[in-house]
C-alpha cells in the first residue's frame, strides 16, 4: 500500500469532500528561500485505486536534472512506477479529485524539470478555473487560512 492510500485510512479534514486542499512546490533554502508555488481547490472526491506498476520511463544518459519538460512530465505521469524487474505488482494508492480554484506557477526555464507546476500548467494540462485534476492524496496539504 502506497503512503497516499494509508493517508486515507483516517483522512485529515482537508481531504474531506468540499474542503480546500493545496499542492505546493518550492520554498527550499534557509537564507534565500525559493518562492512557493501552489495549486489549490475544492476536494470533490477521495478514494483508493489499485494500479499495476509499470517500469518508470528513463532517458538513457540523462539524470532527472537534465530532463526536458516533456521527459519530466512522462516520468511524473507514470508515478508510482517500478524499477525494471519489479513491474507488474499491484499497489493501492489514495487519489483525490480536486476542482482547481487558484494557482501560481513558476515560469523560469530552470523550473521545467523541477516540479509538476510550470508555466500555468499542472504537468501537461493547462490550469483554468474549475478544471478537475486527479492526484495522489499524499501530495496535498491544507489550504492556508
N, C-alpha and C positions, 0 to 999 in steps of 0.2 A: 504494500500500500504506500503510495506516494504521500509526502507531507501535506499536500493540498487536500487529500482525502481524509487524513487524520484530523485536520483542522475542522472538518465538518461534523465530526463526532459530537462535539458540543460547540456549535458555531458562535462566534462572538457577535455582539449586537450589530456591528457594521456589515455582517454577512446575512442579515435578515432581509427578506423581500421588502422593498420600499425604503431601505436605509441608504445612506450616502457612503460610497466606498471610493477609495482613490488608489491609483497606481503611481508610484514615484520613482524617479531615477535621478542620479547625481547627488550632489551635496558632499562629496568626498573632500578631504583636506581639512587640516586643523587651522592653519594660519590663513590661508587663502582658499576658502571653501568654494567649490564649484556651485553653480546655480542648481536649484532643484527644479526639475521639470516634472509635469504631472498630467494625469488624465483622471477625471472623476465623473461619477454619475450615480444614477439610482440603480440599486440591485433589483433585477426583475425576477431572477430565478437562480436557485442554488441546487446543485445535485452532484452525484457521483457518476462517473463514466468508467467503463473498462476499455482500456486501449491495449492493443498489441504493439509491443515495442519493435520498431524498425531500426535499422542502422542509422546512426547520425550521419548526415551528409558532410563530407570533408572535401577540402580543396587541397590536392596534393601540393606540397612545397610551401604552403602558407599557414601561418598561425592565425588565430582569430583576429588579432590586432591588425592584420593586413588584408582582411576580407573586404570585398566591395559591399555596398549596401545590399545588393541582390543576394550575394553569398551569405551574408549575415541573416537576412530575412529567411532564406531557405532553411538555415540551421534552427532559427528560433521557432519557425512553424513546425518543425519536426519534433521539438521538445515536448514531453520527455522521449528520449531516444536511447539507443543502446550502442555499446561498442561492438565492432564486428565480432561475431562468435557468440554474442549474448542476445541475439534477436529472437523474436517470437514469443517472449514472455508476455503474459498479460499483467497489467498493472491498473489498479483503481486510482483515479485522480479526482479531485474535487474541482468542479467547474462552476463559474459564476457567469451569468449573462447580465451584462451591465449596459444600461442606456446612458450614453455619454452626454454630459451637460457642459463641461468645461475642460480646457486643456491648455498647456503651454509646452511647446516642444522646442528642442534645440534646432538651430539652422546651420551651425558651423560644420563644414565638411568633415572635420575630425570626429564628429558625433555619428557619422554614418554607420559605423560598425560598433558603436558603444552601447546601444540600447534599443529598445522596442519603439521608442518615440523618436521621430525625426521629421523635420520639415512639414508639420501639420498632418502627420500620419501615424497610425498605430501599425507597425510592421509595413504591410503593403496596402493598407486601407486608409483612404483619406478620412480624416476626422471631420464630422459635421454634427451639429446639434441633433440629438435624437438617434444617432446611429447606434446599433446594438453590436456589442463585441463580447465574445466568449473568451475568458481567460481563467487561468488556474487560481484557485482561492488563495493560495499562499503568496501570491504576488500583490495582494490588496491589503490596504490598511484603512483605518477610519479617516474620514474627511476632517480637515482642520476645523475647529469650532468657529 
